Protein backbone atom coordinates (compact mmCIF):
# COMPACT_ATOMS: atom_id res chain seq x y z
CA UNK A 1 0.00 0.00 0.00
CA UNK A 2 1.26 3.43 -0.93
CA UNK A 3 0.55 6.30 1.50
CA UNK A 4 0.23 9.72 -0.08
CA UNK A 5 0.31 12.84 2.11
CA UNK A 6 -1.06 16.26 1.33
CA UNK A 7 -4.68 15.41 0.55
CA UNK A 8 -7.11 17.88 2.07
CA UNK A 9 -10.59 16.75 3.03
CA UNK A 10 -13.80 18.41 4.15
CA UNK A 11 -16.38 16.24 5.91
CA UNK A 12 -19.85 17.69 5.36
CA UNK A 13 -21.77 15.99 8.21
CA UNK A 14 -22.38 12.61 6.62
CA UNK A 15 -19.71 12.17 3.98
CA UNK A 16 -16.06 12.83 3.35
CA UNK A 17 -15.16 15.25 0.61
CA UNK A 18 -11.92 14.54 -1.21
CA UNK A 19 -9.54 17.15 -2.54
CA UNK A 20 -6.31 16.08 -4.21
CA UNK A 21 -3.71 18.63 -3.19
CA UNK A 22 -0.81 16.47 -4.33
CA UNK A 23 -1.42 14.07 -7.20
CA UNK A 24 0.19 10.72 -7.86
CA UNK A 25 2.87 10.82 -10.53
CA UNK A 26 2.73 8.42 -13.48
CA UNK A 27 5.26 6.19 -11.73
CA UNK A 28 3.22 6.18 -8.52
CA UNK A 29 0.10 5.15 -10.41
CA UNK A 30 1.70 1.82 -11.45
CA UNK A 31 -0.47 1.87 -14.56
CA UNK A 32 -3.66 1.15 -12.68
CA UNK A 33 -4.68 4.21 -10.62
CA UNK A 34 -4.22 7.37 -12.62
CA UNK A 35 -4.53 11.00 -11.60
CA UNK A 36 -7.92 10.97 -13.32
CA UNK A 37 -9.12 7.95 -11.30
CA UNK A 38 -8.24 9.75 -8.06
CA UNK A 39 -9.83 13.01 -9.21
CA UNK A 40 -13.05 11.23 -10.21
CA UNK A 41 -13.21 9.50 -6.82
CA UNK A 42 -12.82 12.99 -5.35
CA UNK A 43 -15.74 14.28 -7.44
CA UNK A 44 -17.99 11.38 -6.45
CA UNK A 45 -17.46 11.80 -2.72
CA UNK A 46 -17.77 15.58 -3.08
CA UNK A 47 -21.18 15.38 -4.78
CA UNK A 48 -22.50 12.95 -2.18
CA UNK A 49 -21.15 15.08 0.66
CA UNK A 50 -22.84 18.27 -0.50
CA UNK A 51 -26.30 16.74 -0.85
CA UNK A 52 -25.96 14.90 2.48
CA UNK A 53 -24.99 18.15 4.15
CA UNK A 54 -28.22 19.71 2.87
CA UNK A 55 -30.26 16.72 4.10
CA UNK A 56 -28.93 16.90 7.62
CA UNK A 57 -29.20 20.68 7.81
CA UNK A 58 -32.83 20.51 6.65
CA UNK A 59 -33.75 17.68 9.06
CA UNK A 60 -32.25 19.64 11.96
CA UNK A 61 -34.19 22.78 11.04
CA UNK A 62 -37.51 20.95 10.53
CA UNK A 63 -37.21 19.10 13.85
CA UNK A 64 -36.47 22.40 15.62
CA UNK A 65 -39.41 24.10 13.90
CA UNK A 66 -41.74 21.24 14.83
CA UNK A 67 -40.74 21.52 18.49
CA UNK A 68 -41.73 25.18 18.33
CA UNK A 69 -45.04 24.72 16.52
CA UNK A 70 -43.51 25.98 13.26
CA UNK A 71 -43.32 29.45 14.74
CA UNK A 72 -40.12 31.07 13.50
CA UNK A 73 -40.40 33.62 16.30
CA UNK A 74 -39.62 30.81 18.73
CA UNK A 75 -36.95 29.22 16.55
CA UNK A 76 -33.87 28.32 18.52
CA UNK A 77 -30.42 28.55 17.03
CA UNK A 78 -28.95 25.23 15.91
CA UNK A 79 -25.54 26.46 16.99
CA UNK A 80 -24.20 26.57 13.43
CA UNK A 81 -24.91 30.15 12.45
CA UNK A 82 -27.53 32.86 12.94
CA UNK A 83 -27.17 34.84 9.71
CA UNK A 84 -29.88 33.00 7.75
CA UNK A 85 -33.65 33.52 7.95
CA UNK A 86 -36.46 30.94 8.05
CA UNK A 87 -40.04 31.54 6.91
CA UNK A 88 -43.05 29.18 7.09
CA UNK A 89 -46.24 29.75 5.08
CA UNK A 90 -48.46 28.10 7.74
CA UNK A 91 -46.83 28.49 11.19
CA UNK A 92 -48.97 25.89 13.01
CA UNK A 93 -49.05 22.15 13.75
CA UNK A 94 -52.22 21.36 11.81
CA UNK A 95 -51.95 22.80 8.28
CA UNK A 96 -50.17 20.58 5.75
CA UNK A 97 -48.57 20.65 3.31
CA UNK A 98 -46.51 23.66 4.30
CA UNK A 99 -43.55 25.40 2.66
CA UNK A 100 -40.43 26.34 4.60
CA UNK A 101 -37.85 28.68 3.06
CA UNK A 102 -34.32 28.91 4.46
CA UNK A 103 -32.65 32.02 3.06
CA UNK A 104 -28.89 32.51 3.34
CA UNK A 105 -28.95 35.73 1.32
CA UNK A 106 -25.74 36.76 -0.42
CA UNK A 107 -23.66 34.67 1.96
CA UNK A 108 -23.90 33.14 5.42
CA UNK A 109 -20.70 31.71 6.89
CA UNK A 110 -19.81 29.50 9.81
CA UNK A 111 -16.30 28.69 11.04
CA UNK A 112 -15.85 25.05 11.93
CA UNK A 113 -12.52 23.81 13.30
CA UNK A 114 -10.84 26.85 11.75
CA UNK A 115 -12.47 26.29 8.35
CA UNK A 116 -15.11 28.52 6.79
CA UNK A 117 -18.30 27.10 5.23
CA UNK A 118 -20.33 29.67 3.30
CA UNK A 119 -23.88 29.08 2.04
CA UNK A 120 -25.72 31.40 -0.38
CA UNK A 121 -29.23 31.47 -1.84
CA UNK A 122 -32.27 29.51 -0.68
CA UNK A 123 -33.29 25.99 0.30
CA UNK A 124 -37.04 25.44 -0.11
CA UNK A 125 -38.74 22.53 1.70
CA UNK A 126 -42.30 21.32 1.16
CA UNK A 127 -43.44 19.00 3.96
CA UNK A 128 -46.57 16.81 3.86
CA UNK A 129 -46.82 16.08 7.59
CA UNK A 130 -44.91 16.26 10.87
CA UNK A 131 -41.48 14.70 10.40
CA UNK A 132 -42.01 11.66 12.69
CA UNK A 133 -45.26 10.50 11.03
CA UNK A 134 -44.80 7.41 8.83
CA UNK A 135 -45.18 8.41 5.19
CA UNK A 136 -44.31 12.08 5.77
CA UNK A 137 -42.23 13.57 2.95
CA UNK A 138 -39.80 16.48 2.81
CA UNK A 139 -39.25 17.68 -0.76
CA UNK A 140 -36.14 19.87 -1.01
CA UNK A 141 -35.42 22.21 -3.93
CA UNK A 142 -32.92 25.04 -4.45
CA UNK A 143 -33.02 28.64 -5.57
CA UNK A 144 -29.52 29.84 -6.60
CA UNK A 145 -28.07 27.83 -3.71
CA UNK A 146 -24.29 27.50 -3.28
CA UNK A 147 -21.93 25.94 -0.75
CA UNK A 148 -18.47 27.51 -0.91
CA UNK A 149 -19.10 28.70 -4.46
CA UNK A 150 -20.42 25.35 -5.76
CA UNK A 151 -24.03 25.40 -7.00
CA UNK A 152 -26.54 22.64 -6.27
CA UNK A 153 -29.60 21.79 -8.35
CA UNK A 154 -32.23 19.04 -8.24
CA UNK A 155 -35.03 17.72 -6.05
CA UNK A 156 -34.22 15.79 -2.89
CA UNK A 157 -37.13 13.87 -1.33
CA UNK A 158 -36.86 12.38 2.17
CA UNK A 159 -39.65 9.94 3.09
CA UNK A 160 -40.28 8.57 6.59
CA UNK A 161 -40.54 4.77 6.25
CA UNK A 162 -41.32 4.21 9.92
CA UNK A 163 -39.64 1.61 12.15
CA UNK A 164 -37.97 -1.47 10.69
CA UNK A 165 -37.67 -5.01 12.11
CA UNK A 166 -34.76 -3.92 14.29
CA UNK A 167 -36.86 -1.09 15.74
CA UNK A 168 -34.70 1.47 13.96
CA UNK A 169 -36.09 4.55 12.23
CA UNK A 170 -35.77 4.45 8.42
CA UNK A 171 -35.83 7.13 5.73
CA UNK A 172 -35.75 6.79 1.95
CA UNK A 173 -33.76 9.57 0.25
CA UNK A 174 -34.26 10.11 -3.50
CA UNK A 175 -32.36 12.62 -5.62
CA UNK A 176 -33.81 13.58 -9.02
CA UNK A 177 -32.08 15.76 -11.64
CA UNK A 178 -29.23 16.37 -9.22
CA UNK A 179 -26.38 18.55 -10.39
CA UNK A 180 -23.21 19.87 -8.76
CA UNK A 181 -21.91 22.85 -10.77
CA UNK A 182 -18.34 23.99 -10.20
CA UNK A 183 -18.36 26.57 -13.03
CA UNK A 184 -19.96 27.11 -16.45
CA UNK A 185 -18.11 24.19 -18.04
CA UNK A 186 -17.49 21.81 -15.12
CA UNK A 187 -20.34 19.89 -13.49
CA UNK A 188 -21.43 16.46 -12.24
CA UNK A 189 -24.95 15.04 -12.56
CA UNK A 190 -26.54 12.50 -10.21
CA UNK A 191 -29.71 10.46 -9.72
CA UNK A 192 -29.79 8.49 -6.47
CA UNK A 193 -31.86 6.42 -4.07
CA UNK A 194 -30.65 5.54 -0.59
CA UNK A 195 -32.09 4.21 2.66
CA UNK A 196 -30.91 5.55 6.00
CA UNK A 197 -31.35 3.30 9.03
CA UNK A 198 -31.12 5.35 12.20
CA UNK A 199 -30.48 3.82 15.63
CA UNK A 200 -31.61 6.51 18.08
CA UNK A 201 -30.32 6.51 21.66
CA UNK A 202 -31.26 8.41 24.82
CA UNK A 203 -28.10 10.43 24.27
CA UNK A 204 -28.22 11.56 20.59
CA UNK A 205 -24.42 11.66 20.54
CA UNK A 206 -24.51 7.85 20.69
CA UNK A 207 -26.79 7.52 17.62
CA UNK A 208 -25.65 5.47 14.61
CA UNK A 209 -26.64 5.75 10.93
CA UNK A 210 -26.33 3.05 8.27
CA UNK A 211 -26.71 4.09 4.62
CA UNK A 212 -27.35 1.74 1.68
CA UNK A 213 -28.32 2.30 -1.94
CA UNK A 214 -27.01 3.41 -5.31
CA UNK A 215 -26.59 6.36 -7.67
CA UNK A 216 -25.72 7.07 -11.29
CA UNK A 217 -24.97 10.03 -13.52
CA UNK A 218 -22.40 11.75 -15.67
CA UNK A 219 -19.00 12.79 -14.31
CA UNK A 220 -17.05 15.96 -14.95
CA UNK A 221 -15.48 14.41 -18.09
CA UNK A 222 -18.87 13.58 -19.61
CA UNK A 223 -18.56 9.86 -18.82
CA UNK A 224 -21.43 7.82 -17.40
CA UNK A 225 -20.93 6.19 -13.99
CA UNK A 226 -22.79 4.11 -11.43
CA UNK A 227 -22.19 4.15 -7.68
CA UNK A 228 -23.15 1.30 -5.34
CA UNK A 229 -22.68 1.08 -1.58
CA UNK A 230 -21.46 -2.52 -1.35
CA UNK A 231 -20.98 -2.45 2.43
CA UNK A 232 -23.28 -0.11 4.40
CA UNK A 233 -21.76 3.23 5.28
CA UNK A 234 -21.72 3.49 9.07
CA UNK A 235 -21.82 6.99 10.54
CA UNK A 236 -21.14 7.97 14.14
CA UNK A 237 -20.68 11.20 16.06
CA UNK A 238 -17.00 11.93 16.70
CA UNK A 239 -15.88 13.98 19.68
CA UNK A 240 -12.72 15.02 17.81
CA UNK A 241 -14.87 17.08 15.40
CA UNK A 242 -17.43 18.53 17.79
CA UNK A 243 -19.65 15.43 17.51
CA UNK A 244 -20.49 15.89 13.82
CA UNK A 245 -21.34 12.81 11.78
CA UNK A 246 -18.32 10.95 10.35
CA UNK A 247 -18.15 7.85 8.14
CA UNK A 248 -16.45 5.20 10.27
CA UNK A 249 -16.98 2.13 8.11
CA UNK A 250 -18.28 0.93 4.74
CA UNK A 251 -17.31 0.46 1.10
CA UNK A 252 -18.43 2.27 -2.07
CA UNK A 253 -17.77 1.02 -5.62
CA UNK A 254 -17.86 3.46 -8.53
CA UNK A 255 -18.00 1.94 -12.03
CA UNK A 256 -17.16 4.14 -15.00
CA UNK A 257 -18.19 3.12 -18.51
CA UNK A 258 -14.71 4.12 -19.74
CA UNK A 259 -12.33 3.41 -16.86
CA UNK A 260 -13.76 0.41 -14.99
CA UNK A 261 -14.35 0.17 -11.24
CA UNK A 262 -12.74 2.02 -8.35
CA UNK A 263 -13.38 1.21 -4.69
CA UNK A 264 -13.53 3.77 -1.87
CA UNK A 265 -13.00 1.91 1.41
CA UNK A 266 -13.78 3.49 4.80
CA UNK A 267 -13.41 0.21 6.73
CA UNK A 268 -12.18 0.57 10.30
CA UNK A 269 -11.28 4.24 9.80
CA UNK A 270 -13.09 5.23 13.00
CA UNK A 271 -12.71 8.98 13.43
CA UNK A 272 -9.25 9.07 11.85
CA UNK A 273 -10.39 10.34 8.46
CA UNK A 274 -8.36 7.67 6.62
CA UNK A 275 -9.71 6.07 3.46
CA UNK A 276 -8.30 3.65 0.90
CA UNK A 277 -8.94 4.10 -2.83
CA UNK A 278 -8.19 0.94 -4.82
CA UNK A 279 -8.29 -0.32 -8.38
CA UNK A 280 -7.11 -3.62 -9.89
CA UNK A 281 -5.43 -4.65 -6.63
CA UNK A 282 -3.49 -1.40 -6.21
CA UNK A 283 -4.26 0.67 -3.12
CA UNK A 284 -3.63 4.25 -2.05
CA UNK A 285 -4.27 5.44 1.48
CA UNK A 286 -5.17 9.04 2.22
CA UNK A 287 -5.49 11.01 5.41
CA UNK A 288 -8.08 13.76 5.70
CA UNK A 289 -8.35 17.01 7.58
CA UNK A 290 -11.50 19.01 8.24
CA UNK A 291 -11.01 21.90 5.89
CA UNK A 292 -13.16 23.71 3.40
CA UNK A 293 -11.59 24.38 0.04
CA UNK A 294 -12.89 25.37 -3.36
CA UNK A 295 -13.07 22.26 -5.50
CA UNK A 296 -10.53 21.72 -8.22
CA UNK A 297 -11.01 18.96 -10.77
CA UNK A 298 -8.04 17.33 -12.46
CA UNK A 299 -8.31 15.86 -15.95
TORKOL-4160 file (C-alpha; in steps of 0.2 Angstrom, whole numbers, padded with zeros to 4 digits, m for minus):
299
<pt num="1" X="0000" Y="0000" Z="0000"/>
<pt num="2" X="0006" Y="0017" Z="m0005"/>
<pt num="3" X="0003" Y="0032" Z="0007"/>
<pt num="4" X="0001" Y="0049" Z="0000"/>
<pt num="5" X="0002" Y="0064" Z="0011"/>
<pt num="6" X="m0005" Y="0081" Z="0007"/>
<pt num="7" X="m0023" Y="0077" Z="0003"/>
<pt num="8" X="m0036" Y="0089" Z="0010"/>
<pt num="9" X="m0053" Y="0084" Z="0015"/>
<pt num="10" X="m0069" Y="0092" Z="0021"/>
<pt num="11" X="m0082" Y="0081" Z="0030"/>
<pt num="12" X="m0099" Y="0088" Z="0027"/>
<pt num="13" X="m0109" Y="0080" Z="0041"/>
<pt num="14" X="m0112" Y="0063" Z="0033"/>
<pt num="15" X="m0099" Y="0061" Z="0020"/>
<pt num="16" X="m0080" Y="0064" Z="0017"/>
<pt num="17" X="m0076" Y="0076" Z="0003"/>
<pt num="18" X="m0060" Y="0073" Z="m0006"/>
<pt num="19" X="m0048" Y="0086" Z="m0013"/>
<pt num="20" X="m0032" Y="0080" Z="m0021"/>
<pt num="21" X="m0019" Y="0093" Z="m0016"/>
<pt num="22" X="m0004" Y="0082" Z="m0022"/>
<pt num="23" X="m0007" Y="0070" Z="m0036"/>
<pt num="24" X="0001" Y="0054" Z="m0039"/>
<pt num="25" X="0014" Y="0054" Z="m0053"/>
<pt num="26" X="0014" Y="0042" Z="m0067"/>
<pt num="27" X="0026" Y="0031" Z="m0059"/>
<pt num="28" X="0016" Y="0031" Z="m0043"/>
<pt num="29" X="0000" Y="0026" Z="m0052"/>
<pt num="30" X="0009" Y="0009" Z="m0057"/>
<pt num="31" X="m0002" Y="0009" Z="m0073"/>
<pt num="32" X="m0018" Y="0006" Z="m0063"/>
<pt num="33" X="m0023" Y="0021" Z="m0053"/>
<pt num="34" X="m0021" Y="0037" Z="m0063"/>
<pt num="35" X="m0023" Y="0055" Z="m0058"/>
<pt num="36" X="m0040" Y="0055" Z="m0067"/>
<pt num="37" X="m0046" Y="0040" Z="m0056"/>
<pt num="38" X="m0041" Y="0049" Z="m0040"/>
<pt num="39" X="m0049" Y="0065" Z="m0046"/>
<pt num="40" X="m0065" Y="0056" Z="m0051"/>
<pt num="41" X="m0066" Y="0048" Z="m0034"/>
<pt num="42" X="m0064" Y="0065" Z="m0027"/>
<pt num="43" X="m0079" Y="0071" Z="m0037"/>
<pt num="44" X="m0090" Y="0057" Z="m0032"/>
<pt num="45" X="m0087" Y="0059" Z="m0014"/>
<pt num="46" X="m0089" Y="0078" Z="m0015"/>
<pt num="47" X="m0106" Y="0077" Z="m0024"/>
<pt num="48" X="m0112" Y="0065" Z="m0011"/>
<pt num="49" X="m0106" Y="0075" Z="0003"/>
<pt num="50" X="m0114" Y="0091" Z="m0003"/>
<pt num="51" X="m0132" Y="0084" Z="m0004"/>
<pt num="52" X="m0130" Y="0074" Z="0012"/>
<pt num="53" X="m0125" Y="0091" Z="0021"/>
<pt num="54" X="m0141" Y="0099" Z="0014"/>
<pt num="55" X="m0151" Y="0084" Z="0020"/>
<pt num="56" X="m0145" Y="0085" Z="0038"/>
<pt num="57" X="m0146" Y="0103" Z="0039"/>
<pt num="58" X="m0164" Y="0103" Z="0033"/>
<pt num="59" X="m0169" Y="0088" Z="0045"/>
<pt num="60" X="m0161" Y="0098" Z="0060"/>
<pt num="61" X="m0171" Y="0114" Z="0055"/>
<pt num="62" X="m0188" Y="0105" Z="0053"/>
<pt num="63" X="m0186" Y="0096" Z="0069"/>
<pt num="64" X="m0182" Y="0112" Z="0078"/>
<pt num="65" X="m0197" Y="0121" Z="0069"/>
<pt num="66" X="m0209" Y="0106" Z="0074"/>
<pt num="67" X="m0204" Y="0108" Z="0092"/>
<pt num="68" X="m0209" Y="0126" Z="0092"/>
<pt num="69" X="m0225" Y="0124" Z="0083"/>
<pt num="70" X="m0218" Y="0130" Z="0066"/>
<pt num="71" X="m0217" Y="0147" Z="0074"/>
<pt num="72" X="m0201" Y="0155" Z="0068"/>
<pt num="73" X="m0202" Y="0168" Z="0081"/>
<pt num="74" X="m0198" Y="0154" Z="0094"/>
<pt num="75" X="m0185" Y="0146" Z="0083"/>
<pt num="76" X="m0169" Y="0142" Z="0093"/>
<pt num="77" X="m0152" Y="0143" Z="0085"/>
<pt num="78" X="m0145" Y="0126" Z="0080"/>
<pt num="79" X="m0128" Y="0132" Z="0085"/>
<pt num="80" X="m0121" Y="0133" Z="0067"/>
<pt num="81" X="m0125" Y="0151" Z="0062"/>
<pt num="82" X="m0138" Y="0164" Z="0065"/>
<pt num="83" X="m0136" Y="0174" Z="0049"/>
<pt num="84" X="m0149" Y="0165" Z="0039"/>
<pt num="85" X="m0168" Y="0168" Z="0040"/>
<pt num="86" X="m0182" Y="0155" Z="0040"/>
<pt num="87" X="m0200" Y="0158" Z="0035"/>
<pt num="88" X="m0215" Y="0146" Z="0035"/>
<pt num="89" X="m0231" Y="0149" Z="0025"/>
<pt num="90" X="m0242" Y="0141" Z="0039"/>
<pt num="91" X="m0234" Y="0142" Z="0056"/>
<pt num="92" X="m0245" Y="0129" Z="0065"/>
<pt num="93" X="m0245" Y="0111" Z="0069"/>
<pt num="94" X="m0261" Y="0107" Z="0059"/>
<pt num="95" X="m0260" Y="0114" Z="0041"/>
<pt num="96" X="m0251" Y="0103" Z="0029"/>
<pt num="97" X="m0243" Y="0103" Z="0017"/>
<pt num="98" X="m0233" Y="0118" Z="0022"/>
<pt num="99" X="m0218" Y="0127" Z="0013"/>
<pt num="100" X="m0202" Y="0132" Z="0023"/>
<pt num="101" X="m0189" Y="0143" Z="0015"/>
<pt num="102" X="m0172" Y="0145" Z="0022"/>
<pt num="103" X="m0163" Y="0160" Z="0015"/>
<pt num="104" X="m0144" Y="0163" Z="0017"/>
<pt num="105" X="m0145" Y="0179" Z="0007"/>
<pt num="106" X="m0129" Y="0184" Z="m0002"/>
<pt num="107" X="m0118" Y="0173" Z="0010"/>
<pt num="108" X="m0120" Y="0166" Z="0027"/>
<pt num="109" X="m0103" Y="0159" Z="0034"/>
<pt num="110" X="m0099" Y="0147" Z="0049"/>
<pt num="111" X="m0081" Y="0143" Z="0055"/>
<pt num="112" X="m0079" Y="0125" Z="0060"/>
<pt num="113" X="m0063" Y="0119" Z="0066"/>
<pt num="114" X="m0054" Y="0134" Z="0059"/>
<pt num="115" X="m0062" Y="0131" Z="0042"/>
<pt num="116" X="m0076" Y="0143" Z="0034"/>
<pt num="117" X="m0092" Y="0135" Z="0026"/>
<pt num="118" X="m0102" Y="0148" Z="0016"/>
<pt num="119" X="m0119" Y="0145" Z="0010"/>
<pt num="120" X="m0129" Y="0157" Z="m0002"/>
<pt num="121" X="m0146" Y="0157" Z="m0009"/>
<pt num="122" X="m0161" Y="0148" Z="m0003"/>
<pt num="123" X="m0166" Y="0130" Z="0001"/>
<pt num="124" X="m0185" Y="0127" Z="m0001"/>
<pt num="125" X="m0194" Y="0113" Z="0009"/>
<pt num="126" X="m0212" Y="0107" Z="0006"/>
<pt num="127" X="m0217" Y="0095" Z="0020"/>
<pt num="128" X="m0233" Y="0084" Z="0019"/>
<pt num="129" X="m0234" Y="0080" Z="0038"/>
<pt num="130" X="m0225" Y="0081" Z="0054"/>
<pt num="131" X="m0207" Y="0073" Z="0052"/>
<pt num="132" X="m0210" Y="0058" Z="0063"/>
<pt num="133" X="m0226" Y="0053" Z="0055"/>
<pt num="134" X="m0224" Y="0037" Z="0044"/>
<pt num="135" X="m0226" Y="0042" Z="0026"/>
<pt num="136" X="m0222" Y="0060" Z="0029"/>
<pt num="137" X="m0211" Y="0068" Z="0015"/>
<pt num="138" X="m0199" Y="0082" Z="0014"/>
<pt num="139" X="m0196" Y="0088" Z="m0004"/>
<pt num="140" X="m0181" Y="0099" Z="m0005"/>
<pt num="141" X="m0177" Y="0111" Z="m0020"/>
<pt num="142" X="m0165" Y="0125" Z="m0022"/>
<pt num="143" X="m0165" Y="0143" Z="m0028"/>
<pt num="144" X="m0148" Y="0149" Z="m0033"/>
<pt num="145" X="m0140" Y="0139" Z="m0019"/>
<pt num="146" X="m0121" Y="0137" Z="m0016"/>
<pt num="147" X="m0110" Y="0130" Z="m0004"/>
<pt num="148" X="m0092" Y="0138" Z="m0005"/>
<pt num="149" X="m0095" Y="0144" Z="m0022"/>
<pt num="150" X="m0102" Y="0127" Z="m0029"/>
<pt num="151" X="m0120" Y="0127" Z="m0035"/>
<pt num="152" X="m0133" Y="0113" Z="m0031"/>
<pt num="153" X="m0148" Y="0109" Z="m0042"/>
<pt num="154" X="m0161" Y="0095" Z="m0041"/>
<pt num="155" X="m0175" Y="0089" Z="m0030"/>
<pt num="156" X="m0171" Y="0079" Z="m0014"/>
<pt num="157" X="m0186" Y="0069" Z="m0007"/>
<pt num="158" X="m0184" Y="0062" Z="0011"/>
<pt num="159" X="m0198" Y="0050" Z="0015"/>
<pt num="160" X="m0201" Y="0043" Z="0033"/>
<pt num="161" X="m0203" Y="0024" Z="0031"/>
<pt num="162" X="m0207" Y="0021" Z="0050"/>
<pt num="163" X="m0198" Y="0008" Z="0061"/>
<pt num="164" X="m0190" Y="m0007" Z="0053"/>
<pt num="165" X="m0188" Y="m0025" Z="0061"/>
<pt num="166" X="m0174" Y="m0020" Z="0071"/>
<pt num="167" X="m0184" Y="m0005" Z="0079"/>
<pt num="168" X="m0173" Y="0007" Z="0070"/>
<pt num="169" X="m0180" Y="0023" Z="0061"/>
<pt num="170" X="m0179" Y="0022" Z="0042"/>
<pt num="171" X="m0179" Y="0036" Z="0029"/>
<pt num="172" X="m0179" Y="0034" Z="0010"/>
<pt num="173" X="m0169" Y="0048" Z="0001"/>
<pt num="174" X="m0171" Y="0051" Z="m0017"/>
<pt num="175" X="m0162" Y="0063" Z="m0028"/>
<pt num="176" X="m0169" Y="0068" Z="m0045"/>
<pt num="177" X="m0160" Y="0079" Z="m0058"/>
<pt num="178" X="m0146" Y="0082" Z="m0046"/>
<pt num="179" X="m0132" Y="0093" Z="m0052"/>
<pt num="180" X="m0116" Y="0099" Z="m0044"/>
<pt num="181" X="m0110" Y="0114" Z="m0054"/>
<pt num="182" X="m0092" Y="0120" Z="m0051"/>
<pt num="183" X="m0092" Y="0133" Z="m0065"/>
<pt num="184" X="m0100" Y="0136" Z="m0082"/>
<pt num="185" X="m0091" Y="0121" Z="m0090"/>
<pt num="186" X="m0087" Y="0109" Z="m0076"/>
<pt num="187" X="m0102" Y="0099" Z="m0067"/>
<pt num="188" X="m0107" Y="0082" Z="m0061"/>
<pt num="189" X="m0125" Y="0075" Z="m0063"/>
<pt num="190" X="m0133" Y="0062" Z="m0051"/>
<pt num="191" X="m0149" Y="0052" Z="m0049"/>
<pt num="192" X="m0149" Y="0042" Z="m0032"/>
<pt num="193" X="m0159" Y="0032" Z="m0020"/>
<pt num="194" X="m0153" Y="0028" Z="m0003"/>
<pt num="195" X="m0160" Y="0021" Z="0013"/>
<pt num="196" X="m0155" Y="0028" Z="0030"/>
<pt num="197" X="m0157" Y="0017" Z="0045"/>
<pt num="198" X="m0156" Y="0027" Z="0061"/>
<pt num="199" X="m0152" Y="0019" Z="0078"/>
<pt num="200" X="m0158" Y="0033" Z="0090"/>
<pt num="201" X="m0152" Y="0033" Z="0108"/>
<pt num="202" X="m0156" Y="0042" Z="0124"/>
<pt num="203" X="m0140" Y="0052" Z="0121"/>
<pt num="204" X="m0141" Y="0058" Z="0103"/>
<pt num="205" X="m0122" Y="0058" Z="0103"/>
<pt num="206" X="m0123" Y="0039" Z="0103"/>
<pt num="207" X="m0134" Y="0038" Z="0088"/>
<pt num="208" X="m0128" Y="0027" Z="0073"/>
<pt num="209" X="m0133" Y="0029" Z="0055"/>
<pt num="210" X="m0132" Y="0015" Z="0041"/>
<pt num="211" X="m0134" Y="0020" Z="0023"/>
<pt num="212" X="m0137" Y="0009" Z="0008"/>
<pt num="213" X="m0142" Y="0012" Z="m0010"/>
<pt num="214" X="m0135" Y="0017" Z="m0027"/>
<pt num="215" X="m0133" Y="0032" Z="m0038"/>
<pt num="216" X="m0129" Y="0035" Z="m0056"/>
<pt num="217" X="m0125" Y="0050" Z="m0068"/>
<pt num="218" X="m0112" Y="0059" Z="m0078"/>
<pt num="219" X="m0095" Y="0064" Z="m0072"/>
<pt num="220" X="m0085" Y="0080" Z="m0075"/>
<pt num="221" X="m0077" Y="0072" Z="m0090"/>
<pt num="222" X="m0094" Y="0068" Z="m0098"/>
<pt num="223" X="m0093" Y="0049" Z="m0094"/>
<pt num="224" X="m0107" Y="0039" Z="m0087"/>
<pt num="225" X="m0105" Y="0031" Z="m0070"/>
<pt num="226" X="m0114" Y="0021" Z="m0057"/>
<pt num="227" X="m0111" Y="0021" Z="m0038"/>
<pt num="228" X="m0116" Y="0006" Z="m0027"/>
<pt num="229" X="m0113" Y="0005" Z="m0008"/>
<pt num="230" X="m0107" Y="m0013" Z="m0007"/>
<pt num="231" X="m0105" Y="m0012" Z="0012"/>
<pt num="232" X="m0116" Y="m0001" Z="0022"/>
<pt num="233" X="m0109" Y="0016" Z="0026"/>
<pt num="234" X="m0109" Y="0017" Z="0045"/>
<pt num="235" X="m0109" Y="0035" Z="0053"/>
<pt num="236" X="m0106" Y="0040" Z="0071"/>
<pt num="237" X="m0103" Y="0056" Z="0080"/>
<pt num="238" X="m0085" Y="0060" Z="0083"/>
<pt num="239" X="m0079" Y="0070" Z="0098"/>
<pt num="240" X="m0064" Y="0075" Z="0089"/>
<pt num="241" X="m0074" Y="0085" Z="0077"/>
<pt num="242" X="m0087" Y="0093" Z="0089"/>
<pt num="243" X="m0098" Y="0077" Z="0088"/>
<pt num="244" X="m0102" Y="0079" Z="0069"/>
<pt num="245" X="m0107" Y="0064" Z="0059"/>
<pt num="246" X="m0092" Y="0055" Z="0052"/>
<pt num="247" X="m0091" Y="0039" Z="0041"/>
<pt num="248" X="m0082" Y="0026" Z="0051"/>
<pt num="249" X="m0085" Y="0011" Z="0041"/>
<pt num="250" X="m0091" Y="0005" Z="0024"/>
<pt num="251" X="m0087" Y="0002" Z="0005"/>
<pt num="252" X="m0092" Y="0011" Z="m0010"/>
<pt num="253" X="m0089" Y="0005" Z="m0028"/>
<pt num="254" X="m0089" Y="0017" Z="m0043"/>
<pt num="255" X="m0090" Y="0010" Z="m0060"/>
<pt num="256" X="m0086" Y="0021" Z="m0075"/>
<pt num="257" X="m0091" Y="0016" Z="m0093"/>
<pt num="258" X="m0074" Y="0021" Z="m0099"/>
<pt num="259" X="m0062" Y="0017" Z="m0084"/>
<pt num="260" X="m0069" Y="0002" Z="m0075"/>
<pt num="261" X="m0072" Y="0001" Z="m0056"/>
<pt num="262" X="m0064" Y="0010" Z="m0042"/>
<pt num="263" X="m0067" Y="0006" Z="m0023"/>
<pt num="264" X="m0068" Y="0019" Z="m0009"/>
<pt num="265" X="m0065" Y="0010" Z="0007"/>
<pt num="266" X="m0069" Y="0017" Z="0024"/>
<pt num="267" X="m0067" Y="0001" Z="0034"/>
<pt num="268" X="m0061" Y="0003" Z="0052"/>
<pt num="269" X="m0056" Y="0021" Z="0049"/>
<pt num="270" X="m0065" Y="0026" Z="0065"/>
<pt num="271" X="m0064" Y="0045" Z="0067"/>
<pt num="272" X="m0046" Y="0045" Z="0059"/>
<pt num="273" X="m0052" Y="0052" Z="0042"/>
<pt num="274" X="m0042" Y="0038" Z="0033"/>
<pt num="275" X="m0049" Y="0030" Z="0017"/>
<pt num="276" X="m0041" Y="0018" Z="0004"/>
<pt num="277" X="m0045" Y="0020" Z="m0014"/>
<pt num="278" X="m0041" Y="0005" Z="m0024"/>
<pt num="279" X="m0041" Y="m0002" Z="m0042"/>
<pt num="280" X="m0036" Y="m0018" Z="m0049"/>
<pt num="281" X="m0027" Y="m0023" Z="m0033"/>
<pt num="282" X="m0017" Y="m0007" Z="m0031"/>
<pt num="283" X="m0021" Y="0003" Z="m0016"/>
<pt num="284" X="m0018" Y="0021" Z="m0010"/>
<pt num="285" X="m0021" Y="0027" Z="0007"/>
<pt num="286" X="m0026" Y="0045" Z="0011"/>
<pt num="287" X="m0027" Y="0055" Z="0027"/>
<pt num="288" X="m0040" Y="0069" Z="0029"/>
<pt num="289" X="m0042" Y="0085" Z="0038"/>
<pt num="290" X="m0057" Y="0095" Z="0041"/>
<pt num="291" X="m0055" Y="0109" Z="0029"/>
<pt num="292" X="m0066" Y="0119" Z="0017"/>
<pt num="293" X="m0058" Y="0122" Z="0000"/>
<pt num="294" X="m0064" Y="0127" Z="m0017"/>
<pt num="295" X="m0065" Y="0111" Z="m0028"/>
<pt num="296" X="m0053" Y="0109" Z="m0041"/>
<pt num="297" X="m0055" Y="0095" Z="m0054"/>
<pt num="298" X="m0040" Y="0087" Z="m0062"/>
<pt num="299" X="m0042" Y="0079" Z="m0080"/>
